[in-house]
Amino acid sequence: QVQLVESGGGLVQPGGSLSLSCAASGFDFSPELMAWYRQPPGKEREFVAAITARSDLTYYHDSVKGRFTISRDNAKHMLYLKMNSLKPEDTAVYYCSRGRGANWGQGTPVTVSS
């Protein structure tokens, strides 16, 4: 069955960096658009970034443009999110998504706080 396993979350100070990973299995990863979403405390899940199958196009929420970078390794069935210049408002549980929410991982928490 489809499995998406996120890792790399944790506690980081404002201005710091964090790298998230998502290991995908149980489906043909290479042709799929993949995405990251997040759910801040007490709020609904929101789109963060997406990447097309061949990495030729990427999409970002305005709030993370210039700070976050999405990437993928089709050979390894891995999705990544590099997060720089983190802000307290980036605090959330981050989820890996197959497509636009066809499947979800269990999430990895990111807390940005001093």
C-alpha positions in Angstrom: 0.0 0.0 0.0 1.0 3.6 -0.3 3.3 4.8 2.4 4.8 8.2 2.9 7.1 8.6 5.9 8.3 12.1 6.8 11.4 12.8 9.0 13.6 15.7 9.9 11.3 17.8 12.0 12.3 19.3 15.4 12.9 22.5 17.4 14.8 25.3 15.8 15.5 28.9 16.6 14.1 31.7 14.5 16.4 32.3 11.5 17.6 28.7 11.6 17.3 26.0 9.0 15.8 22.5 8.9 15.6 19.8 6.2 12.7 17.5 5.9 12.6 14.2 4.0 9.8 12.0 2.8 10.3 8.4 1.9 7.7 7.1 -0.6 6.8 3.5 -1.3 3.9 1.5 -2.6 3.2 3.4 -5.8 5.0 4.6 -9.0 6.8 7.7 -7.6 8.5 9.0 -10.7 5.4 10.2 -12.7 3.6 11.8 -9.7 3.5 15.4 -8.7 4.5 15.5 -5.0 3.9 18.2 -2.4 4.4 19.4 1.1 1.6 20.7 3.3 1.5 21.9 6.9 -0.9 22.3 9.6 -0.2 25.1 12.2 -1.6 24.6 15.7 -5.3 25.3 15.8 -5.5 25.9 12.0 -6.4 24.0 8.9 -3.8 22.2 6.7 -2.3 24.5 4.1 -0.3 24.1 0.9 3.5 24.8 1.2 5.2 23.6 -2.0 4.9 21.2 -4.9 7.2 19.8 -7.5 6.4 18.1 -10.9 7.5 14.6 -11.8 10.7 15.7 -13.6 11.4 18.6 -11.2 11.0 21.0 -14.1 8.4 23.1 -12.2 8.0 24.0 -8.6 5.3 25.9 -6.8 5.4 27.7 -3.4 3.0 29.4 -1.1 3.8 33.1 -1.0 4.8 32.9 2.6 7.7 30.5 2.0 9.0 31.8 -1.4 12.7 32.5 -1.3 13.1 30.6 2.0 12.0 27.0 1.3 13.2 24.7 -1.5 11.4 21.6 -2.6 13.3 18.8 -4.4 13.0 15.1 -5.2 15.1 12.1 -6.1 13.1 9.8 -8.3 15.7 7.1 -8.1 15.5 6.9 -4.3 11.7 7.7 -4.2 12.5 10.6 -1.9 10.9 14.1 -1.5 12.7 16.9 0.3 12.0 20.3 1.8 14.9 22.6 2.7 13.7 25.3 5.0 15.8 28.4 5.7 15.3 31.6 7.6 12.6 29.9 9.7 10.0 32.1 11.4 7.8 31.3 14.4 4.8 31.3 12.0 6.4 28.3 10.2 5.6 26.2 13.3 3.4 23.3 12.2 3.1 19.7 11.5 4.5 19.1 8.0 3.0 16.5 5.7 4.2 14.9 2.6 1.5 14.4 -0.1 1.2 12.3 -3.2 -0.3 14.7 -5.6 -2.7 17.2 -4.1 -3.7 15.1 -1.2 -4.3 11.7 -2.7 -2.3 10.2 0.1 -0.6 11.6 3.3 2.2 10.8 5.6 1.9 10.8 9.3 3.6 14.2 9.5 6.7 15.6 11.2 6.4 18.5 13.7 8.5 21.6 13.2 8.7 24.2 16.1 10.4 27.5 15.5 11.0 29.2 18.9 13.7 30.8 20.9 
